């Protein structure tokens, strides 16, 4: 059975003290209120990771992820962080290919394929993001865009390695805008993504792959989105900065 996952992406928010406070609130709420088998992941800025993994220790339902990493193991890459560094502080997941990384930092599918390899090589589970812009959707090329991002970034992997990934579909036009894909729009493209995986790796692998929706998901719309057959949870941005909202989204699976 596919894992149900609610992952929070704090982006570049929260100083050290505020981040620990927010995570502690989430931890206590998850412990007291989350009753299903869903996995809750918090992807925080680098300054928080060591402390958050320490707080999360012993809480199997809650884990910690990073928001990015470099593709090389070490070297003269000032300001970067490696997979080995992340793993050394207990991080279990890493977001790769987020639309903001693609847009603002020029990350290409070829570069992301290397990052995926580096993450897996260090025992990290990538949350691999794909999604189209508003122009691409309005132009009718959204299926082609998503197919290419998925294939070029991950289809070089063996089936065993691909099974370690979580895929996150994020319609770029819905991130931080308050716009959300309808339940039907989201289901349609999630089913398309699963079909691409099945054609490459077979039905068994496709059926095991968790595909998350990311794009202004909140407590009010999570129920409808998560009820869709091919949506296995969410990659949550703004709502993950509010402990009550974030945990209420996770509780959708109770």
C-alpha positions, 0 to 999 in steps of 0.5 A: 500500500502506498504511503500517505505523506504530508510534507511541510516546506518552510522555505526561507522562513523562521529564525532558529528559535522560532523554528524550534518552537514551531517544530515542537508544536507540530511534534506535540500535535502529531503525537496527540492527534494524528491517528492514521499511518500517514507520515509527516515530514518537515523540510526546514532551513539548514540551520534547524536540521540538527536540532529538529532531528534530535527532537524527532528522535523516537517519533516514527511518524514524524521525520525531517527533510532538507530543502536542497543539496549539492550534487557533488560529494565535497569540494570548493562549492562555497555556500553549498551543502552535501548529501553526506552532511545532511545524512550526518545530522539525521536528515532522511529526506530532501526536496529536489527540483522545486519550481523555485530552484528551477526558476530562480537558480536555473536548475535543469533536469540534467543537474537534478538527475545528478542531485537525485543520484547524490541523495540516494547515494547518501541514503536520503529519500528525494521528494522530486518536484515536477510541474508546469507554469500557467503559460504551459497549462494554458498552452496545453503543453502541461502533460509534455512538460511534466513527462519530460521533467519526470523522465529526464530527472529520474528515469535513469534510475533502476526500479529499486532506486526509483521506489525510494523516491516520492514524486511531488506534482506542483502546478507552478501557477498555484504556488503561493498564489492562493489558486489551487487546481481543482480536485479533478485537474489534480487527479487527472495529472496525478493519474498521468504521472502514475501512468508514465511511471507504469510504462517505464517501471511497471504497474507494481512500482507505479502502484507503490509510488507516493505522488503528492500534490503541492500548490496552495493546499490548506485544511479546507481543500485537503480533504477533496484533494486527498480523496482522489485515487492518485493523490497520496498527500501534499507538499505544503508551503505556507500552511506548514508555517502554522502548526494548527493548519499543518497538523489539520492537513495531516489529520485528513488521513485520520 
